[in-house]
Every structure is written in C-alpha cells, then in structure tokens.
Amino acid sequence: MTMGERIKQLRLAKGFSQEELGARVGVQKAAIHKYENGLVVNLKQATISKLAQALGTTPGYLLGLEEPSLPHSAQPYHPTRSIPILGRIAAGLPIYAEQNIEGYTYTDLNGGAEYFALRVSGDSMNAIGINDGYLIIVRRQDEVENGEVAVVMVGNEDATVKRFYATDSTVTLMPQSTNPIHQPQIYDPAKTPIQVLGKVVKVEFYL
C-alpha cells in the first residue's frame, strides 16, 4: 500500500471529505487529491506530521515504516522494556559496547525478538522520514528481504542505515534522500565484508 492509499483509507474511515482533511492540514482540496493519487512525492515532514495528526495515526505508518495502531480498547497488553540507544555502532566493538551506548529508551515491541535503538546521523534517509537526530528501533536479525530498511556494517566502517538489496554477486545499499550527494553504494561481498545487524521496524520522530 502506498502512502497515498493509506491517507485515503484513513480519511474515508474518519468520514472526512478531501476538503475537510485539507482544512485540518492547512492545504487545499486539490493537494489532498494529489497526495492520495501519488502526484506529489517527497512530502515535507511537517505536512506528513499534520496529516498523521488529522488522521489519528503516526508519520511512521503513513510512510510505511510502522503497522497501524489499534484502538486503545483493542490493544493487547505489551509490557514495555528498556533497550539501549546506540549513538553509533563501531567496527571492531561488540554491538552493545559501553562506548556505543548513549542511553536507554523503552519499547512495547515483543515476539521474543531482541531490539536496540540507534540515533540517526545525517540525511541519507530523510526522504522516508528518517531524519538526522531521530531514533530508529531495530530488530536484531542477520538477514533482511530485498528492499527492507536495515542497519548494516560495511567492512571496517561504522554501521549505516540504508535500503538493502542483494544478488548472488553484489550488495547494494540504497539511500532514500532529498540530498543528491547520497548515491547507491554497491559492494562485492567477496571483497568487502557486509554484515546485516537488524531491520528497522519503527521510527521515533519526536525524540
């Protein structure tokens, strides 16, 4: 489902016309029509946040980075637990080395998986709402599907956050940025060690 389809689905569920939603967001009806039909790409973060607030959801859900929230009465009980916030993941150090940990946050994600949070540095993923300084919640896993957003260690460099694509002979780490300086990074895993550390499952926009 595209972001436009999510916007339309939530708008209809709320019983809003395009004009009513536009008034709540501060844009014209024509703009909502364009958003829903994919005629506008790279929406500003402020606009996505206003849409999410008006539709009773999160920016992460509109961007396809989170599952939809259930009504409070329908939500299963998920006890929160503390997970480390990593300012960086440095090559040559254990992932939870003291030098990497800048603090702790809480998550109600469960399922028996292991999670950590990572403080994002830079704008290489800002086109999908992962901005400099934001926290991402990462599920520890050694493999991801092509096209998923992953935390990856490349050779002896610090870990990076990118869309991950692999073939038999290459690994491509794809930025999602409005800054053209960021270009796809293509590696031969036989020459450059590539290690997937986890899959990004949530973005904390307001931390």
Beta strands, then each sheet from edge to edge (+ up, - down):
strand 1: 81-86
strand 2: 101-107
strand 3: 115-119
strand 4: 135-140
strand 5: 149-154
strand 6: 159-166
strand 7: 171-174
strand 8: 185-187
strand 9: 194-204
sheet 1: 2+ 1- 3- 4+ 9- 5+ 6- 7+ 8-
end
